[in-house]
Amino acid sequence: MSLNEGDLIVFFTDGLVENIENQKGLHLNSKHISRIIDTTRNAADNCQAIIARYNELNQTELQEDDLTVLVIKWDMTIESAKTA
């Protein structure tokens, strides 16, 4: 796999997408998460946006599973600085 400047890699545990369905039948899935991601934002802001959407959908349910989200944004300037 090769990465380009600004590419994002998103890792999440199944607690983010399983066992949550709100009263309207809405739930998070990987397609939904890909629509939340914005490559102009930094990794932390993307992570917060995913968690915020999760919380919007899961207002009444108790969290019974682990919930982990990791967003990595590839920044070539850091890698270039290491090799210079």
ZALUMPA-96481 format. One record per residue (C-alpha): x, y, z; residue number from 1. Coordinates in Angstrom, 2 decimals. Example, Ala and Ser with C-alpha at 12.3 -4.5 7.8 and 13.67 -1.06 7.14 Angstrom:
<nodes>
12.30,-4.50,7.80,1
13.67,-1.06,7.14,2
</nodes>
This chain:
<nodes>
0.00,0.00,0.00,1
1.36,3.40,-0.86,2
0.21,6.60,0.78,3
0.02,10.08,-0.63,4
0.13,13.41,1.15,5
-3.08,13.94,3.14,6
-4.30,10.32,2.92,7
-6.22,9.09,5.92,8
-6.22,5.65,7.48,9
-9.10,4.93,9.86,10
-9.13,2.02,12.29,11
-12.06,1.25,14.55,12
-13.27,-1.59,16.71,13
-16.55,-3.36,16.11,14
-18.10,-1.50,19.06,15
-18.43,1.53,16.79,16
-20.54,-0.20,14.16,17
-22.20,-3.17,15.88,18
-25.04,-3.34,18.38,19
-26.22,0.23,17.87,20
-29.40,1.09,16.06,21
-31.34,4.13,17.12,22
-35.11,4.49,17.19,23
-35.19,5.43,13.49,24
-33.17,2.35,12.54,25
-30.04,4.36,11.79,26
-26.62,2.97,12.63,27
-23.01,3.56,11.74,28
-21.27,1.44,9.15,29
-18.02,1.81,7.23,30
-19.80,3.56,4.34,31
-21.29,6.10,6.75,32
-17.90,6.64,8.40,33
-16.27,7.29,5.02,34
-18.82,10.07,4.43,35
-17.96,11.65,7.79,36
-14.25,11.77,7.01,37
-12.99,15.05,5.60,38
-9.44,15.05,4.25,39
-9.12,18.80,4.88,40
-9.41,18.21,8.65,41
-6.65,16.86,10.82,42
-6.77,13.35,12.26,43
-8.00,14.44,15.71,44
-10.91,16.44,14.25,45
-11.92,13.50,12.06,46
-11.84,11.20,15.08,47
-14.00,13.63,17.05,48
-16.47,13.87,14.16,49
-16.86,10.09,14.09,50
-17.38,9.89,17.86,51
-19.83,12.82,17.76,52
-21.92,11.06,15.11,53
-21.83,7.85,17.14,54
-23.08,9.76,20.19,55
-25.87,11.39,18.15,56
-27.12,7.97,17.08,57
-26.62,6.31,20.44,58
-28.27,8.81,22.80,59
-30.31,6.31,24.79,60
-28.25,3.12,24.64,61
-25.61,2.06,27.14,62
-22.21,1.33,25.65,63
-21.67,-2.40,26.18,64
-18.78,-2.97,23.79,65
-15.39,-1.33,23.47,66
-15.24,1.80,21.35,67
-11.92,2.66,19.76,68
-11.26,4.96,16.82,69
-7.82,5.73,15.44,70
-7.34,8.14,12.55,71
-3.92,8.61,10.95,72
-3.27,11.37,8.44,73
-0.18,10.87,6.28,74
2.05,13.93,6.32,75
4.96,13.71,3.91,76
6.68,16.77,5.40,77
7.48,14.84,8.57,78
8.90,11.90,6.62,79
10.87,14.25,4.37,80
12.35,16.00,7.38,81
13.58,12.67,8.79,82
15.41,11.73,5.59,83
16.90,15.18,4.93,84
</nodes>
